[in-house]
């Protein structure tokens, strides 16, 4: 028992309460800065503005990883960067769903940033709860790794099987419950979430779309939380990797725009990554039960290398196919002209 506890301490950062407080305060400050600067006056976010914010948030994430390297350990820094890249790549796949939701609710362009901001704030809160529960389970029960690993492998299979199906937004149970319980206006009323009409309080579509974004991202956590626990079991690294990935997601939404549709092989690449992490989790569980040799354990450098290579190949193949399809369409249009 003492040996297991010692091993658990080695696998986790010794993070003091004030470090947690400083990190949460820093993240809150970044979000407040974004809220004050970008949302001070509702406007349509331009590509140039989004690009600057994406660079800013990615830079903040990299600086945080460097801090982990300097004040913690290189191994933990690699775990953080691997987790961050994984969460960010999974978030890119989720952007398509966000675009479908925005289109379905006909959200005005000048208010889309606020919808994403509030929705992601809710997702951060809910993911924090998920992470705490997952960390507690992993600390007590090794067999949880088998469940997480099997779930990720099944998710990878499902992503490949459904990659050719058309994506169409259907309101989930939470959104349907909101519409059933509360009266909702047909039209937007600026950025207001509720209005008073003839003495009666109504919710606006702005409130409903925020619920849709927040609940959709919570569903995405079902995949991403087990995935990052397959990379690191440290709650501090799991939370910060998720937080930085989510914080940069809003700006990435406006930067990529229609480019997301061109990443045609992204779901296949993510399926490979999730399947790989699922296998890693199962091997780790076997290792904890001393059922496999030590050399069979997948280390952090191997995980980072596999994820980066898969994403690079996926992006290159997607862009090549999109370019070829565009040339084919132009050629057909010229022939039909």
C-alpha positions, 0 to 999 in steps of 0.5 A, a space after each residue: 500500500 505504501 509503495 502504491 501511494 509513493 508511486 501515485 505521488 511520483 505520477 502527480 505534481 505536488 501543487 500547493 493550494 496557493 498555486 491552484 488559487 493563482 492559476 484559477 485567478 490567472 485564468 479568470 483574469 484572462 477571461 475578464 480581459 477577453 470579456 472587457 476588450 472583445 465584448 465591451 461593444 458587441 461586434 462581428 469578430 474579424 479574421 484578423 482580430 480572431 488570429 491575434 487572440 488565437 496567437 495570444 491564447 496559444 502563447 499563454 498555454 505555451 508559457 504555462 507549459 514552460 512554467 511547468 517545465 521550469 518549476 515542476 519537471 520535464 515529464 509533467 511538462 510533456 504530459 501537459 503539452 500532450 494533453 493540451 494538443 489532444 484537447 485542442 484538436 478534439 475542440 477543432 472537431 467540435 467547432 463544426 457542431 458549434 457552427 451548426 448550432 449557431 446556424 440553426 438558431 440564426 444567432 446574429 454575428 455580433 452576438 456569437 462571441 458572447 454566446 460562445 464565451 458564456 457557453 464555454 464558461 459553463 463548460 469549464 465549471 462542469 468539466 471541473 466537476 467531471 475532472 474531480 470525479 475522474 481523479 477521485 475514481 482513478 486514485 481509488 480504483 485501477 480498473 477504471 482505466 479499463 472502462 476509460 480505455 474501452 470507452 475511447 476505443 468504442 468512441 474511435 470506432 463510432 467516429 470512423 463508422 459515422 464519418 460519412 453521415 450528415 451532421 444535423 443539429 437536433 435539440 438535446 433533452 436539456 434544450 427541449 426541457 428549457 423550451 417546455 418549462 419556460 416561455 421563449 420569444 421568437 425573436 432576439 432582443 439584442 444580447 438579453 437572455 430574458 425580457 418582460 413582455 406585457 408583465 410576463 417574463 420570457 426567455 429569449 433565443 439567446 438564452 436557449 442557444 447558450 444552453 445548447 452550446 454549454 450542454 453540447 460541450 458537456 457532451 464533448 467532455 465525455 470523450 475528452 476527459 477520459 482521453 486526457 486522463 490517458 495522458 496524465 493522471 494529475 488533476 492540475 494538468 488535466 484541468 489546465 490543459 482543458 481550460 487553455 484549450 477551451 479558452 482559445 476555442 472561441 477565437 478559433 471558431 471565428 478564425 477557421 470559419 469554413 476551413 473546418 469543412 475542409 478538414 475532411 479527414 479530421 474525424 479519422 485522425 481523431 479516431 486514431 488518436 482516441 484509439 491509441 490513448 484507449 490502448 495506452 489506458 488498458 496497457 497502463 491498467 495491465 501494468 498496474 496489475 503487473 500483468 505485462 512487462 515494463 517495456 510495454 508501457 507507452 511513455 510520454 514522448 511516444 504519446 506526444 510523437 504519435 499525436 503530433 504525427 497523426 494530426 500532421 498527416 490528417 491535416 496534410 491529407 485533408 488539405 490535399 483532398 480539398 484542393 483536389 476537389 476544388 480543382 475538379 469542381 472548377 474543371 467540371 464547371 468550365 466543361 459545362 459552361 
